[in-house]
């Protein structure tokens, strides 16, 4: 990616906030195998439809999920672009290996 995802802190924060919940992570685990209907998620997660709808909406608004309607049912799947963004942010935050820096502590720093 050509621009730093850390530059758009608001977008990146929304994405990670959408993942910072046990119920939302459980939903994602259910969606790893592919698209699922809300009714399937309700049964497999043993959660009320209203509670799941709240979490699904938050993840959709953040771009983590995409949905499609078929009749009266809504099917959700993980947005592959969101996974790419998460990987890119993690790569930007991965420290470079600097010779001699392993084992460095604040006591070894420049402020001592």
RODO-2510 file (C-alpha; in nm, 4 decimals, decimal comma):
residues 112
     n   res          X          Y          Z
     1     x     0,0000     0,0000     0,0000
     2     x     0,1413     0,3306    -0,1018
     3     x     0,0134     0,5484     0,1843
     4     x     0,0603     0,4785     0,5495
     5     x    -0,2470     0,3375     0,7153
     6     x    -0,1263     0,4938     1,0342
     7     x    -0,1776     0,8338     0,8726
     8     x    -0,5532     0,7735     0,8661
     9     x    -0,5747     0,7047     1,2376
    10     x    -0,9517     0,7456     1,2508
    11     x    -1,0125     0,4739     0,9909
    12     x    -0,7583     0,2414     1,1475
    13     x    -0,9025     0,2970     1,4972
    14     x    -1,2560     0,2186     1,3749
    15     x    -1,1349    -0,1041     1,2202
    16     x    -0,9531    -0,2211     1,5325
    17     x    -1,2340    -0,1042     1,7610
    18     x    -1,4701    -0,3253     1,5640
    19     x    -1,2469    -0,6216     1,6489
    20     x    -1,2047    -0,5377     2,0175
    21     x    -1,4969    -0,7385     2,1505
    22     x    -1,5311    -1,1079     2,2346
    23     x    -1,8698    -1,1413     2,0638
    24     x    -1,7380    -0,9796     1,7467
    25     x    -1,4358    -1,2092     1,7427
    26     x    -1,6689    -1,5073     1,7879
    27     x    -1,8733    -1,3848     1,4911
    28     x    -1,5577    -1,3593     1,2812
    29     x    -1,4600    -1,7125     1,3805
    30     x    -1,7984    -1,8310     1,2510
    31     x    -1,7479    -1,6430     0,9243
    32     x    -1,4008    -1,7825     0,8517
    33     x    -1,5681    -2,0728     0,6732
    34     x    -1,7625    -1,8369     0,4481
    35     x    -2,0856    -1,6467     0,4291
    36     x    -2,3464    -1,7074     0,6996
    37     x    -2,7036    -1,5964     0,7544
    38     x    -2,7950    -1,4053     1,0689
    39     x    -3,0202    -1,6926     1,1755
    40     x    -2,7246    -1,9347     1,1537
    41     x    -2,5083    -1,7033     1,3619
    42     x    -2,7824    -1,6646     1,6212
    43     x    -2,8014    -2,0402     1,6666
    44     x    -2,4307    -2,1157     1,6613
    45     x    -2,3400    -1,8326     1,9005
    46     x    -2,6418    -1,8842     2,1273
    47     x    -2,7112    -1,5117     2,1227
    48     x    -3,0212    -1,3015     2,0750
    49     x    -3,0767    -1,1675     1,7253
    50     x    -3,0921    -0,8084     1,8515
    51     x    -2,7520    -0,8437     2,0237
    52     x    -2,5941    -0,9943     1,7124
    53     x    -2,7480    -0,7286     1,4901
    54     x    -2,5827    -0,4584     1,7003
    55     x    -2,2401    -0,6220     1,6652
    56     x    -2,2849    -0,7069     1,2967
    57     x    -2,3795    -0,3464     1,2241
    58     x    -2,0736    -0,2141     1,4075
    59     x    -1,8443    -0,4444     1,2101
    60     x    -2,0166    -0,3617     0,8825
    61     x    -1,9909     0,0141     0,9497
    62     x    -1,6179    -0,0277     1,0201
    63     x    -1,5722    -0,2201     0,6952
    64     x    -1,4871    -0,5536     0,8580
    65     x    -1,7926    -0,7270     0,7129
    66     x    -1,9926    -0,7068     0,3948
    67     x    -2,3498    -0,8234     0,3612
    68     x    -2,6047    -0,9139     0,1005
    69     x    -2,9789    -0,9460     0,1287
    70     x    -3,1698    -1,2387    -0,0115
    71     x    -3,5397    -1,2171     0,0520
    72     x    -3,5872    -1,1395     0,4167
    73     x    -3,2498    -1,2808     0,5223
    74     x    -2,9168    -1,1033     0,5436
    75     x    -2,5944    -1,2929     0,4791
    76     x    -2,2596    -1,1711     0,6126
    77     x    -1,9021    -1,2434     0,5178
    78     x    -1,5611    -1,1098     0,6121
    79     x    -1,4451    -0,8260     0,3896
    80     x    -1,1116    -0,9396     0,2398
    81     x    -1,0033    -0,5745     0,2065
    82     x    -1,0326    -0,5365     0,5846
    83     x    -0,8018    -0,8338     0,6351
    84     x    -0,5519    -0,6764     0,3954
    85     x    -0,5703    -0,3526     0,5944
    86     x    -0,5151    -0,5338     0,9245
    87     x    -0,2106    -0,7114     0,7795
    88     x    -0,0728    -0,3845     0,6428
    89     x    -0,1140    -0,2033     0,9753
    90     x     0,0543    -0,4918     1,1584
    91     x     0,3418    -0,4753     0,9088
    92     x     0,3791    -0,0996     0,9651
    93     x     0,3919    -0,1556     1,3404
    94     x     0,6448    -0,4379     1,3255
    95     x     0,9782    -0,3070     1,4507
    96     x     1,2748    -0,3477     1,2201
    97     x     1,5460    -0,5770     1,3470
    98     x     1,8325    -0,3501     1,4436
    99     x     2,1609    -0,5178     1,5326
   100     x     2,2420    -0,4670     1,8972
   101     x     1,8904    -0,3542     1,9939
   102     x     1,7701    -0,6940     2,1184
   103     x     1,7575    -0,6847     2,4961
   104     x     1,7674    -0,3030     2,5038
   105     x     1,5867    -0,1457     2,7987
   106     x     1,4858     0,2082     2,8849
   107     x     1,7740     0,2202     3,1329
   108     x     2,0106     0,1899     2,8345
   109     x     1,8459     0,4859     2,6596
   110     x     1,9540     0,8399     2,5928
   111     x     1,7834     0,9977     2,8942
   112     x     1,9991     0,8421     3,1618
***
